[in-house]
Amino acid sequence: MTGNFETHNTLMSAYFTLAFKLAVPGPSIFIAWRIGRKIVDMKDMAAIVTGGASGLGKATAAMLAANGAKVAIFDLNEEAGRAVAAEIGGSFVSVNVADDASVAAGLNAAEAAHGVARILVNCAGIAPAIKTVGKENVPHPIDIYRKTIEINLIGTFNVISKFAARAVTATEIDGERGVIVNTASVAAYDGQIGQAAYSASKGGVVGMTLPIARDLAQHKIRVMTIAPGIFLTPMLESLPQNAQDSLGVMVPHPSRLGKPAEYAQLVESILRNPMLNGEVIRLDGAIRMAPR
C-alpha cells in the first residue's frame, strides 16, 4: 500500500510540474490553472431567475447582473419584479411557473430580450404551514396540498423542461450549453410539524435532481439543487427582531439566519465549477430541524 501511495504522489507531482512548466514564461504561467470560458464567464449570457422579485431570487438576480449576465425575472409580483429588474438592468415577465402557456410565453419574452438563456435558477415557491389533521379534527385542505406541489415541484420541472428544450439548441461554450440550479429546502429531510405539503414538494425537487442531470448530460446541461436552511427572506424579515434572533440561535454555526446573498454566492460557485452536477447541497449552518 505504501508503494502504491508513493507512486501516486510521484505521478501527481510530475503532472503538476509539467503543467507548471508548460505555463511558463511570463503571464502564461496561469494557463495551467484556467478552465477556459465556460458558463463561469457570465458576461452577456442570458439568465432566468424564477421568484426573482424577492428573497433568494432577488439576491441571485443581483449577483448574475453584477457578473454581466442579462437577467430575466419571472414572478407574479409585478410591482416588485419590475422594480428589481430596473435596479439590476434586467427584464421582468409575469409568469405562473405551474402554467404551461405562461411559462412558454415567459421564455419567449426572455429570449426576445436577451437571446437563448443558458442559466436558470428556480426560486419560485410557497410554504404553507398546515397540519395533516388540524383543530377540531379538520383534515388538511387538499387544494392547498395540491397547489403547493403544483408550484414548488411541478412548476420547477415545468420551467426546467421548457428552458432545457431551448438551451439544447445553443452553441457549446467549451463543453457546456447551460446550468440549472433549483431550490429545495432542509424541510425535504427534516420536515417539521405542519410541513407535510411543503416537505413533499421539496423532497420531490431533491429526488428529481439526479435523473434530470442524467437526462440532460447528453446535451451538456448541468443540474444542481440547493437546500437552504433558515434564511432571512421577506417573510422572516416581517418578524420582530427577538423572534429572528430566536430562530438564528437554532443554527449551530454561524448562529444566525442565512443571508440571501450567501445563497446567491453558492449559485455563483455552482456556475463556476463545471464538475458540480446532479447533486443537492445543504446550505444550513449544520442545522437539523426539530419537530416544531
N, C-alpha and C positions, 0 to 999 in steps of 0.2 A: 504494500500500500504506500509506503514511504517513497519507493522508487517511482510509482505512478504519479504521486503528488509532485515530486521534484521535476519529473518530465513535463507535467502540465505547466508548472511555473516557468520552466525554461522556454517552452513553446510560446507562452503568453508574453514573456519578456522579449523574445525575439520578434513577435508580432508588433508589439508597441514600439520597439526600437526601429523596426523597418518603417512603420507608419510615420514615426517622427522624422526619420532621415528623408523619406520621400517628401516631407513637407518643407524641408529646408532648401533654399535660404530665404531670408527676409520675411515679409508679411505672409508668404505662403505657408509658414510654419503652422498656421491654423487649419490647413486643408484636412489634416488627419482627424480633426475633431468636428468638422462640419458634416451635417447630414443632408446638405443640399436644399433646394427650395421645395418644400412640401407644403402641406396645409399650415405648417408652422409660420409661414410668411403670410399673414392675413391681409396685407395691404391690397386694397382694391378687390378683395374676394367678397362675393355676395354671401350674406349670412341671414338666417331667420331665427328669431327667438320667440317662442310662444309664451304667453304670460309675461311679456316684456314690459308691461306698464308699471309694474311694482315689484318690490322684494327681490328675490333671487334673479328673476328675469331681467329686471331693470339694471341691476348691477352687472349682469352678464352682457347686456346690450351695450352698456357704457364701456366695458372692458374691450369688447370687439371693436367698437368705434375708435377707441383710443389707439388700437393697433392698426387702424387704417381700413378695417372692413366696412363694407356697405351693408348696413343693418336694416332689416325689415322687421318690425314688431307686429306680432299677431296677438290681439287681445280683444275682449269685449268691452273693456272700459275705454271708451273712445276719448274722453277728455284727458285722462291720464296718459293714454297711449300716444296721443298726438303731442302732448307736452314733452314726453320723453324723446320722441322722435325728433322734435325740433331742437331739443337740448343737445342731442348727440349727432345731429346732421343726418338722420336716417329717415325711414318712411314708416307709416303706420297703416295697417289694414285691419278692419274689424272682422275677426274670424272666430267662428264657433268650431273648435277643434273636433267636436263629435259629429259635425255635419259634413257629409261628403261634398256637397256643392259649395259650401262656404270655404272649405279648405282648398278646393280646386281653384276657386275664384281668388283666394288669397295668394296662392302660389303664382297664378297668372299675373296678378298685380305686382308682386315682389319681383318676378322675373322681368317684367316690363321696365321696372325702375332700375334694377341692378344687374340683370343677367341671371343665368342659371346659378342657383345657390349651391355652395359646396359645404357650408356649415349649417347645422341645425341643432339648436338647443331647446329641448322641450321642458318648459317650466310651468305651463298652464295646469291648474288643478284646483280642487276644492277639498275641504277637510271637515265634513260633518262629524259631530260627536253625539251619537245616539246608541243607547244600549240595545242589545238584541231583544230584551224584554224590558220595557220601561215602567214608569209609575202606573199603579193600578193594573199591572199585567198587560199593558198595551204592547203589542208586537212592533218591532222595527218597521217603519213605513217602507214598503218595498220600492216605492217610486224614488225615494231618496237613495236607497241602496243602489238601484239601477242607474240613477243619474251619476252617482259617484264613480261607478265602473265605466260608464259611457264617457265621462270626461277624462278621468285620470288614466284609464287603461286603454279603452278603445280609441279615445281621442289621440293619445300618444301614438298608438300604432297607425292610426289613420294618417297623421301628418308624416310619420316615418315613411310609410309605403309610397305615398304620393311624392314626397321630397326625393326619395331614392330613385323613383322611376324617371325623374328628370335628371338627377345627378349622374346617372349611368351614361348619359349622352355627352357629358363634359369630357374635355381632353384631360388625360392624366397629367398630373404635375409630379414628376419624379416618383411614379408608382402609386399615386393616390388620386382619387376623384372626390372624396368627401369624408366628413366626420360627423357623426350623430352623437349627441350627449343627452341622455334622458335624466329625469329627476324622479327618484323613488323616495324612500324615507326609511329611517330606522324602524318605523312602525311596521315595515314589511317583515321585520324579525322580532320586534319587541312590542307588538300592538298592545295598547292599553285598554282599559275598560271604556267602552263607548266607541272604539275604533274598528269595529268589525268590517264596515264597508270600506273605510279608508285603508286599513291594513290589507284587505283583499285586493284592492285596486293597485296598491304599491307593490304588493307581493307579485302581482302579475307583471308589472314592469320589470322587476328583478328577474323573474322567470323567463321572460322573452328576450333578455339581453343577449345571451349566448347564441340561441338559434338564429336570431336576426343577424348577428355578426357573422355567423357561418353562411347564412343565405347571401349576404352582401359581399362576402370576401372575394368572390369571383369578379365582382365589379370594382374592387379596390376601395370600398367604403367601410370605414371603421365604425363600430358602435360601442359606446360606453354608457354606464349609468352611475350617477352619484346618489348615495343615500344619506341625506343630511340629517343631523340631529336637531337640536333646538336652536333655531336661528331667529334673529331679530327682524322678523317680517312685519309688515304693517299691522297685522292682527295683534302681534305681541307688543308692538310699539304703543298701541292704544291702552295697554295695561299700566297701572301705577308703577312707579319705579321699584317699590318694595316687592311687588309681585314679579317683576322682571328679575330682580336680584335673587328671589327665592327659587326661580326656575334655573337661573345661572349656576347656583351652588350645587345643583344636581349633577353638573358635569365635572368629572374627576379633574381634568386638566386640559386646557385652561378653564377655570371655574367661572364661566360666564356664557352668555348667549353667543352663538356664532354670528359673524357679520356677513351680510350678503356679498361683500367684496371678497371674502375668503372662499365663498362658493365660486365666484367668478374666477378667482385665482386658480382653483383646481380645474375649471373648464379650460383655462388657458394652458395649463400644464398638459392636459389630455390632448389638446390640439397640437401641442409642440412635440409630443413624444409618439412617434409612429409605431412603437411596439405595444402601445396600450390599445387593447381591442378585446371585446367580448367579456368584460369584467365589470363588477359592481364595486365601487369604493365607498366605504362608510366615512363620512366627514362629520365626526360627532364628539371629539374630545374624549373618547373611550366610554361614553355613557352607555348604559344598558337600562332601558326604561323600566320603571317599577309598574305594577298593575294600574296604579292611579297616581 
